[in-house]
Structures are given as structure tokens and as C-alpha cells.
Amino acid sequence: MSDALEQAIRDRYDDLPAGERKIADVLLEMRSELAAYSATELAARAGVSKATTARLVRRLGYADYQEMRQEARAQWKNGSPLAELPDALGQGGSLSRHLEQDLTCLTLTLGTIPPGQTELAIELLAKARRIWVIGFRNSHALALYARELLVQVKDDVRLLPVMGQTVAEELSVLSPEDLVLALGFRRRPPVLGKILKHADGAGTPVLLIGDPSLGELTQWAKVSFRCLNRGASLFDSYVAGISLLNYLCSGAALALGEAAQQRLHRSEQLHDDFGDFDL
């Protein structure tokens, strides 16, 4: 899938009718395979009519399906480094190209977030009694980063999953005063959707951050962000997700004011007492 098509879907996803959203989900799942499918086959795969497919194509800014399919040959793979390998072989690994792609991810992600969305996310982070930060596979690294920021200014921040453990025991105590901060970048295990559905049923607000393929996972989130994450070569880029987390966690710290300052002061005192750092 091309960057332009990915961005077009991302910009319009929340406002799409149900039938067109089904096709959008299929497009995000198919990625580079799109070029191998006809409009009829795409509609069948999504379980909608060919006319619905045509409406989405026009809504995304293309004259017809053929134009969109041709553009999709500038591939965006399914997140597997193995799938990217044939295109990457023989390339020089240009650092400038890598930088350009990361800047694109940052600009198109942070520059297109709707007004008020970050403010609501910061409010949720600041007001939550307890925050559950959840991430699987590559998303676990982002979850760990978020936890390390938030635990400096919040009293009860928990990271899931714990290595080698399931999450049922911890999540059995979810309450409306808690917050689930879920990192859902591709490739996600199915259990993430089940966790978000459980949180929604428990009345626990969900702040969801992932890539444009989040699809129906957003139905259980009070606030969701889709970060562009196509890398310049084999591996996905997470600069947009990391930057967004930094902004939101910093905003929460500022919103907490004196309480955050006092916790930071206590932590720094203990660092000194324990001799944690050389510098």
C-alpha cells in the first residue's frame, strides 16, 4: 500500500459508513497484496457490494479502483521483515532516506491529530487512579517507555504483560477509576482486542495508540491515535508513537502539577540515597 493511500484511509476512517469501513479494514490488512485483487474480489473479501467499494475508492480521492490498485504497487507490507526483504536487497541503506521516512511518519501523524484529542488523552492520564500500560510484541517496548515516564509522576502505573504470565488475574480488578493505555502496533495478537473489550465492559476508559491498521479495535477506546509506522527498509518505524507518548506523558505531568513535582522529588532523593547513578 502506498503512503498516500494509507494516509487517505487514516484521515477518513472515523467518518466512514460501516460498509466502507469494512473495506478500509481489508485494505489495511492486505497492504501489498492489493495489486493482486480485482474490485469484485475485494468486495467479496470485505462482505460488501462492489458499489460500496466504488464509493470508498472515490471518497479516498481516486477516479476508479484501477488507479488505486496501481498506486498500491508502491508497497506497504504486512509488518513482516521477511516480506520487505526482497525489495530491500541491494539497496544501499541510505541514512538520509531513513531520516526522510521517519520525518514523514512524524509530520503526517502529529500534524493531523484532530484538535482536542491530545487534551482529552492528557486528562485521562492525569485523572486515572491507576494506569495499566499494555503492549505485546514490538508494542511492549513502547509500553515499557510509557510506563517509565508515567511512573515518575503517578503513584500506580502497571506494565502488562509480566514476562511469562497471562493478564487475567491483574485485569480482573479493572474499575471505572482506572485507565488502560494500550499500545497496538502491528503485528498484534488477538488477545489485545479481548482485553479492550473487557475494559470497556468494566467501564474502564481506554487510550489506544497504534498504527493505521487498528480497525475495529478503536470501538472500545475513548481516545485513539493512529501513528504512521512504515519504515524506510525492513523494519517498522516507531518514532511517531514514541514522540506522541512523550508529549502525552509530559502533558500529564504538567497537569498533575505539585503532586507530580513532589513524587519526582521523593524519587530523586531515593536515587541519591541508593547511589543509583554515576552522573
N, C-alpha and C positions, 0 to 999 in steps of 0.2 A: 504494500500500500504506500502511496506517495505521501510526503509530508502535507501537501495541500489537501488531499482527501481526508487524511487523519484530522487535520485542523478543522476542516469544514464540518465533519461529524461532531467533533468536540464542541464547537461553537453552538451547534443547533440541537444537541442531543436532548437536553432537558425539555425542550419545547416540541419535540416530535410527537405526532399521534402514535398510538400504541402499535399499529401495524408497521409504520415506518421505523419505529424504534427497534422492532424485531429484526428488520433488515439491517439496520445500523449495527446491531449486536453481531450479526453474522459477518458483516464486512470486517469488523474489528477482529473477529476470531480467525477469518480466512487469511487476511493480510496478503501475502504474495500469491496465494492460490487463486485470487480473484480473477486473474487473467485467463484461467482455465475454465471458467464457468460462463454460461450464457445467462441472459436476464431471466429466462424461464427457469433454469436450474437454480439460480439464486433465490427466486421467489418460492420455489418448492422447498428449498432448504430452510427458509425462514417461516414457511407455513402461511404465506400471504399471496395475494394475487399479483400478477405481472403488472397490473395498473398501479398498484401500491408501490411497487419497485420503481416504476417510471416517475411517480410523483416525488419519491425521495431523491432520485437522480437529479431531477430538475431543481428541487429545493437546495441541493448541495452545489448548484451552480454549473451543472453540465448539460450540454444540449441533448445528449442521449447516453444510453448505457455504454455504447461502444467507446465513446470519448473517455468515460470514466475508467473503463477497463484498460484502455491503452495507457492512461496515465499511471495506473496501478502497477505497471511493469517496472516503475522505479520502486523497487520492492521494500516493504517493511515486513520482516519475517516474524515468526510466531514466538520469538523470545529465546529460541534455542541457538546457542553459538554454532552448533553443527549446521544449522540451516543457513547461517550467514557465511560460513567458511568458504564455499565456492566463489562467492563474489569478492571475498577479502584476499584470496590467494593472489600473490603477485603484486599487491598494492604496496606502496612504499611506507605506509603508516605515517602520513604527514601529520605533524603536530599542529600545524595551522588549520588543517581540515578538522582535526579533533576539536580544537578550540572553537572553530566556527559552528560546529554542530551543537556543542554544549551551550554556546551563547544563544543559538536558535531555540533550544529547549527552554532556557531561562526566559527569554524575551516573550515567546509565544505562550508560555504558561503564566508567568506573573503579570504580564501585561494585559491579559484578557480575563482576569478574575473579576466577576461582577461586583459592583460597589456594595459594601455592607457585608459581604460574605466572610472576609477575614475578621471583621469586627465581631461577628457572631461566634466564629470559631474561638477567638481570644476570650470572649465572655464565657463560653462553655469551659474552657481550660481553667480559667481563674476561679469560677464558682464551684466546680466539682469538689465534692468531699473527698473522693478517691478516684484516681485515674488508672485505668487498665490499658496499657500500651501493648498492642498485639501485632505481631508480624511473623510470617512464615517465609522460609527460604531466603531469597535476597532481601525481602522486606524486613527480615529480622534485624538486619544491620541498621536500617533506618529507624526501626522501633527502639533499638538499643540507644541510638543517638538521641532520639526524642526523650527517652526515659532519663538519660544522663543530664539533659538540660532541665527537665521539669523537676527532677528530684532535688535540685539545688534550691528551688523556690516553693515547692509544695511538700506537705507533710506525708502524703500517702500516694506514692506512684509505683505501680507494679508492672513488671515486664512479663509477658507471656508469649510463647510457651516457655516454661522452665525446661532446661535441657533434659531430655529423656522422659518427660512427663506429659500427660494429657492435661486438658484445661477445664474439665468438667467440675472438679472439686472447687477451684477458685471461682469460676463463673456462676456457681450455684448461689452465691450471695449478692449478685448484682441488685442494685436498687436505683430508684429514680434520682438519688443524690450523687450517683457515680457518673463517670463518663468513660466510654470506650473510645480510645484513639486507635483506629485500625489502619495499618499500612497494607495496601492491597495491590502492589505492583505485580505484573506478570512474572512468572507463571505461578498462579495461586492454587493452593489445594482447595477442594470443595468445602472443607470444614470451615473456612472463613465465612462463607455465606450463612452457614448454620449458626455460627457464633453471632453474627449480626442480627439474624432473625430472632435468636434467643434474647439478645439485648433489647431489641425493640419490644418483644413481648413482656420483658421485665420493666418496661418504662424507662430504660436507661438510654440517654441520648448517645448517639454515635457520631463521631467526627472521623470521616473516611478520606484517606489520601491514597491515590493510586495513579494508574496510567489511563489513557483514553478507553481502554477495553473494560472498564469497571462494569458497564452494562447495568443489569438489574440489581446489582449489589447496592446501588445508590438508593433504592426504595426504602432501605432500613436506616438510612443515615439522615440525621438532622442537617448536617452540612457535609458536602463532599467536594473534593478538588481532584481534577484530572490533570496530571502533570505529563507533559511530553517527555518521552524517555528513549527515543530512538538514538542509539549511539552511532558514531562515525564508522565503526568497524564491527567486530564480532559481538561485543557486549553492550547491553543497555546502559544508558546514562541515567544517573540519579541526582544530577546537580540541581535540577528544578525542585525535586522532592526535598532534598537536604536544605536548600535555601528557604523554601516555604516553611519547613519545620522550624528553622532558626528564627524566622520572622514571627511566627505564631507563638513560639515559646518565649521569645523576648517580649512580645506584647503582653503575654500573660503575667510575666514577672513585673512589668511596669504597672499593670492593672492591680496587682496584689499590693503594690506599694510597700508600706512599712513592714508588713508581715513577711514579704519576700526578703527584704533587707535584713531583718532580724535572723531569719533562717540562714541566709548566706553568712552573716557574721558568726553565728554559732558553728557553722561548718568550718569556716576559716580558722576559728580558734582551735577546733579539734585537729585540723590539719597541722597546725603549729605544735600542738601538744604531742601528736603522734610522730612528728618528723616525716611527714609523707613525701615531701618534695625537696629536691636539692636546690632548686631555684625558686 
